[in-house]
Structures are given as C-alpha cells and as structure tokens.
Amino acid sequence: MGLNGIDISSWQEDLVVSAMGTCDFVIVKATGGKGYSNECFRRHADETLASGKLLGCYHYARDRGYEGSAEAEADHFISAFKPYVGKAIPFLDWEADALDLGPSWAKKWLDRVRDKTGVTPGIYTSKSVLFSYDWSSVAKTYPLWVAQYPNYEETGFLSEPWTD
C-alpha cells in the first residue's frame, strides 16, 4: 500500500493541511542548523495531527548561518520535536552544505536524536547523494527516504518510479 505525502516548510506558510484531500502524511520542517526554528512548524504539525494525517518532522542539516556540530544541531531539533515524541517520526534532511560532512556526521545526529527521544529517525536525501556515499553504517539502523521529483505535478505513489 502506498501513501501520498508532502514535505513543507515556511515556504508553504499559507498551506492549509486539512484542505489536502489526497495527502496521507505531511513532513514539516522544524529546525535548521543549531539555531533556526521554522515559525510555522507548530501550526503545521498541529494541523496535520488534527486532520488525522500522519506526521513527520524534519531538521535541515547545516542550514546556512546556523551551522553546528551534529550534537548541537540534534539538540536544537530535539527541543522543537519534544511535544511530538510518540506522535511523529523525526527526519534529517541531508542536502546542500551538509553533503561534504559525509555519512558519519549524519549518523551522529541520528544516534543523538534516537538516544534522547527513544524514537528512530530517518534520513531524507536525493538519489544522487544516496549513490555518492557509503550509507551502510546509517542504513543498518535508520530508514532512508529518497526523494524523486520529476516535476511539480502530483503523481501519487508509483510502484515503478521514473528513475532507478
């Protein structure tokens, strides 16, 4: 069974989650780096839960201007995520400036979030990043969510995606 979902941030500030009829889950940006907090996070997360949709919360690693150690960034995320422990799945968004840090930095963040919350987070990245690094140390414990976006048209779940 496939689920349809979206990830959102402050760029979708005006989005009304309850109006998303074909959407089964929403993954909301909570934080970035060691100091950025999405001002729409709580509203979007609460609307997602109130509408009966599944909730995920993500942290954008190494958000420009807020860069920190894996532990500092995880702690910042945990402070925002705490009210949703047991209600949502945490994710690490791994792209842009984070890529040069490699999987070991990502694993430190994931380990810290799991150790402090008791919830196993996942990691979100693109197909090219997935194939550019050895993720075996991460994939043993943490689920990988690999983005595939052909364009901005809604496709729904595809059992045979348009790429490998």
ChimeraX attribute file (.defattr): number of C-alpha atoms within 10 A of each C-alpha:
attribute: neighborCount
match mode: 1-to-1
recipient: residues
	/A:1	4
	/A:2	9
	/A:3	12
	/A:4	14
	/A:5	18
	/A:6	12
	/A:7	14
	/A:8	19
	/A:9	18
	/A:10	16
	/A:11	10
	/A:12	12
	/A:13	14
	/A:14	9
	/A:15	14
	/A:16	12
	/A:17	20
	/A:18	15
	/A:19	9
	/A:20	16
	/A:21	8
	/A:22	11
	/A:23	16
	/A:24	17
	/A:25	21
	/A:26	24
	/A:27	23
	/A:28	27
	/A:29	29
	/A:30	30
	/A:31	28
	/A:32	26
	/A:33	24
	/A:34	24
	/A:35	15
	/A:36	19
	/A:37	17
	/A:38	17
	/A:39	14
	/A:40	19
	/A:41	23
	/A:42	17
	/A:43	13
	/A:44	27
	/A:45	24
	/A:46	13
	/A:47	17
	/A:48	23
	/A:49	18
	/A:50	12
	/A:51	15
	/A:52	11
	/A:53	18
	/A:54	19
	/A:55	23
	/A:56	24
	/A:57	25
	/A:58	26
	/A:59	31
	/A:60	24
	/A:61	29
	/A:62	23
	/A:63	20
	/A:64	14
	/A:65	11
	/A:66	13
	/A:67	18
	/A:68	18
	/A:69	15
	/A:70	22
	/A:71	17
	/A:72	16
	/A:73	26
	/A:74	27
	/A:75	17
	/A:76	20
	/A:77	30
	/A:78	22
	/A:79	11
	/A:80	17
	/A:81	24
	/A:82	13
	/A:83	11
	/A:84	18
	/A:85	13
	/A:86	10
	/A:87	14
	/A:88	20
	/A:89	18
	/A:90	29
	/A:91	27
	/A:92	27
	/A:93	22
	/A:94	22
	/A:95	16
	/A:96	13
	/A:97	13
	/A:98	19
	/A:99	17
	/A:100	9
	/A:101	12
	/A:102	15
	/A:103	19
	/A:104	14
	/A:105	17
	/A:106	21
	/A:107	20
	/A:108	16
	/A:109	24
	/A:110	25
	/A:111	20
	/A:112	20
	/A:113	24
	/A:114	18
	/A:115	11
	/A:116	12
	/A:117	15
	/A:118	11
	/A:119	16
	/A:120	17
	/A:121	25
	/A:122	21
	/A:123	21
	/A:124	21
	/A:125	18
	/A:126	17
	/A:127	14
	/A:128	10
	/A:129	16
	/A:130	17
	/A:131	9
	/A:132	11
	/A:133	11
	/A:134	13
	/A:135	18
	/A:136	10
	/A:137	11
	/A:138	19
	/A:139	13
	/A:140	9
	/A:141	14
	/A:142	19
	/A:143	14
	/A:144	19
	/A:145	16
	/A:146	14
	/A:147	12
	/A:148	13
	/A:149	13
	/A:150	11
	/A:151	7
	/A:152	6
	/A:153	7
	/A:154	10
	/A:155	11
	/A:156	12
	/A:157	12
	/A:158	10
	/A:159	8
	/A:160	7
	/A:161	11
	/A:162	9
	/A:163	8
	/A:164	6
